[in-house]
Amino acid sequence: MKKLVIAAGTGFLGKVLIAYFKDKTDEIIILTRKPLPNNGNIRYVHWDAKTLTGWETELNSADALINLAGKSVNCRYTITNKNEILNSRVDSTAILGKAIAQCTHPPKHWLNACTATIYRHSEDKQMNENEGEIGSDFSMNVAKMWERIFFGINTPQTYKTALRTSIVLGNNGGAFPIMKKLAMAGLGGKQGNGRQFISWIHEHDFARAVAFILTEKLTGPVNVTAPNPIKNKDFMSALRKAVHIPFGIPQPEWLLSFGAKLIGTETELVLKSRNVIPVRLQKSGFNFQHSTAIEAINALV
C-alpha cells in the first residue's frame, strides 16, 4: 500500500497493525487524541473522534482506513460508562463517514472495528457470519448499533468491512498479560464453571487477517477469530502448563463478581461464552499460522 490511515491507532491493536504494516506501506497516518513524534513513515495527526478539524484531509487517496476507536469495555457498566462506550463508537464512525464524503479521492477500503460479542452467549452452537444468532443485552445492542451506523453510511467508492474481532492474544496488551499473571500467581484455575468458550486470535494472525481482507476485498461482517474456540477451563489449563505452574485456584462466579467490583470491571468479560468461528475468512482461503489456543499460548509464553 501507499497510504494507510488508522484511527485511534495508539492502543494495543493499533501498535500490532503498525508493526505489521510499517515495512509494507509507504505512509501510515495515525489519528489520535495525543499525537506522538513522527517516526519514519509513521505520522501522527490530532483528532477528537467527533468533529472535522482538518484531519479529514488525510483520508484523501488512502488505500485503506482502519477505525479502532471506542472506549474500553474493561470498566463498570455505569450509566456514564455505558453512554461513553456507545457514543465513542457511534460518534467516531459517523464522523469518519462525513470525512469520507468530503474526500475528492476517498479511501478505497474502510475497515471498522466491531466485536465478536455481537453474538449471543453460546455453549451449544458455533456462530458464523451467516447463521450466528445475535441477541439483546447492553454489549450486543452496542455492537448492533455500531454496525448499523457503519453500514448505513453511503460510501459508493469505498468498500466497507466490519471486523467482528474476538480476544486478541499478545504480550503487549489486551487480556493475555493479565491472564498470564493470574496463572503465575496460582490463580489460573477455571473461571466460573469453566464451560464458557473463548474465541481468540493471535496478534500476528489478526494483522495478517486485516491484510488479507484488504487484498481480497472482503466486505460486510467478517469474524476475525481463530477457527478453534476453546473452553475457559482448557484455556487456563494450557496457560498453567505453559508457565510451569502445576495448580490454579478456581474462581467461582461469586468471587469473580466481588473481584470485578474491586478492580472496576464486569464479569461478562470472562463469563460470556463467545463461540465464534471465521467461516468467511476460511472460505476465502485465509490460512491461520496459529490455529489452536495451545499453540498460540506456547508461542507467546
N, C-alpha and C positions, 0 to 999 in steps of 0.2 A: 504494500500500500504506500501511497504517497502521503496521505494525511489521515490521521485518526484522532477523533475528539472523544475524550472520556469525561463525562460529567460526574462530579463527586468522586474523583479518581485518586484521592489521597489515603483512602482506607485500605483494609486488608485486600479486598478483591481488586481494587484499583492497582495496588502495587503488584499483585500477581499478574495482571494483564500488562502492565508497563514492562515488567521483567521479560515477559514472553515476546512482546511486540517491538521492543526498542531497537533490536537489530534487524527487524523485518519491515520497518516503516521509516520513511524519510522524516516525518514530523509527527510528534504526539503532543496534543494540546490537552491540558488538564484544567477543567473548570472547577474551581474550588473557592470556598469562603476565605481560606487562609493560604494565599499563594506562597509557594516556596521559591527559592532561587532557581532560575532556569539551569538545566543540566544537559548539555549536549543538544540532542534533537528533541528534548522534552521541555516544553514551555508551559508555565502555569499562568492562568488568567483568572481574575476575580469574577465571581458571580454570586448572587444571593439565592438562586434557585426559584425566584419568584417574579423578578422584573427584568425587562430588557434595558441593559445599561451600557451596551457596547460590545459585550462578549459575543453577542449573536453573530457578529461578522465572522467569527472564527469558524462557523459552521459551513461557510461557503466553500464549495469544491471539496468537501471532506469525502473520503471513500467510505468512512463509517463513523457513526455516532453511537457511543455506548453510554447509557444513562444508569448510574448506580445509586442515585440519590434516594435517601429515605432514612428517617430516624431509626436507630437500632431498636429492635423489639426486645432487647435484653433490659427490661425495665418493668416496674409495676404498672399494671393496666389501670391507672387512674384516669379520670375523665380528661385531665390535661394531657397526659401522655398519649391517650388514645387519639385525641384530636391531632396531636403533633405527628403521630405515626401516620395517620391517614393524610393529613394535609401536606406533609413533606413529600409524599409520593405523588399525590394528585397535582399539587402546585408545580413541582419540578417537571412533570410530564407535560402539563398543559403549556408551560412557558416555552419548553423546547419545541412544542408543536407550533407556537406562534413564531418562534425564531426561524424554523424551517420554512414557514410560509413566506417569510421576508427574503429568503435567500434567492439570489439570481441563479446560482447553481447549487441546489440543495444537496445534502448528503445522499449518497447512493443507497445506504442501508442504515436503519435506526434499530438498534437493539436496546430494549428497555428491560431493566431488571423486574422480575416478579418473583414468585415463590412457589415451591412445591407444596407449601402449606395450604394452597388453594383447594386441595382435595381433602375429603373427609378422613377422620381417624379410621384406619383400616388395618385389622389384623387378619382379615379373611380374603382380601382381594387386592391384586396389584393394579395400580392406577396408571393408565397411559393417557395420551392426549385426546384420543378419540372416545374412549369408554370410561375414563375416570369420572368418579362421582364427586361433584362439587357441592359441599354442604353449606351450612349457615351458622357461623358464630363470628365473633369480632375479627379474628385473623382471616378467616375465609372471606368475609364481607369486604375487608380492606383489599384483599387480593383481587376480588371480583371488580371492585370499583376502579382499582389501579389499571386493570386490563381494559375495562370498559372505556375509560378516558383515553387510554393509549390507542386502541383500535378505532375509537370514534373520531380521531383526528384525521382529516383528509390530507394525504401526502401522495399525490399522484405520481411523483417522480422518485419516491423513496420507498424502498422495501421496509417492512416492519416485522420485528420478531420479539415476542415476549419470552424472556428467559425464566422459565419456572425452575429456579435453582434450588437444590437441596443443600444440606450442610456441606460446606467446602472444607476439606481436611488439609491443613497446612500448619507449619510450625511457627508462623509469624503472626497469627491472628485467628479470629474465629473461635470455635468451640474446642478444637483439638488440644491446644496447650492447657486449657483448664481441665479437661478430662484426663490428660496425662498426669497433671499434678495430683489429682484426686487418686489415681491409681498408685502413684509412687508414695502417697501418704497412707496407703492401706484402705482407702475409701472407694476402691474401684469395683465394688460389688454391683449387682443389678440395681437398677433404679426403678422404683415402683415394683410391679410384678415381673418386669423384665421381658414381657412378651411383645411390647411395642416395637415396631420396626423403625430402623434408622435408614433413611435414604441419604446417601452421601456421594461425594465425588472428590477425588484427589485434586489438589490445586492445579497441577500441571495438566490434567485432563480437562479441567474447567477451562483453562486458557485455550487448549487445543480445540475444545468443542466450540468455543466462540469463533475461533479462526475458521473452523470447518463450516459453521453456519454462514459466515460471510462468503466463503468460497463457493458453497453450494447454493447460496441464495435461498436458504430455508426461511419461510415466513410463517406468521401465525404463532401459536403457542408451541414451545419446544421444551420438553423436560430435560433439564441439564443435571442429570443424575447418573451414577454408575448403574450397571444393569442388575446388580445383585443387592437389594436391600437386606439388612441383617438385623436380627432381633437384638434388643438392647443388652440382654444378658450375655449373648455370644460376642457382641462387640466389646463389652467390658472385659470378658474373659480373654479375648485376643490381646487387648491392651495390657492387661496384667502380665501376660506371658511375655509380651514384647519388652516391658520394662523390668522383667525378672522379679516381680512381686508375687509370691505364691498365694496370697489371700487378698480378699477385698470385702470389706464390711458392706452388706446390702443397705440400701437407703429406701425404706418403705415410704409410701406416699405421704403419710403424716409428717415424717421427718423432712422430706423434700419441701412440703408446704411451709413448715416452720423455717427452714433454711432460706427459702425463696424470699420470705418476708424480711429476714435479717439482711440479705445482700441486695434486696431491691430488684427482684426479677419475678418471673412466673413459672410455675411447674409445667405449663404447656410445652415449654421449650424442650423438655426431656421426656414428658409422658405421652405426648401425642404420637400416634403411630403413623409415620409417613412411609407408606408402602408404594413407592413411585418408581416407575421404570421408563427408560428413554427409548421408546419404540421408534419415534421419528428419526432420531439420530442413528440408531442401528439400521433401520431400513434404508437410510440414505447412504450407508456404507462407513459410518464412523467406527473406528476401532479403538477401544479403551486400552491404555497402557497399564492401568490399574483397575481390574475388573472385580476383584474381591476385596472386602474390607481388611481381611487379614494381611493380604499383600500390601495394601496401601499403608496400614498401620506400621508394618515392619519397615517399609521404605522410609517412612517419616521418622521413626524412632532410631 
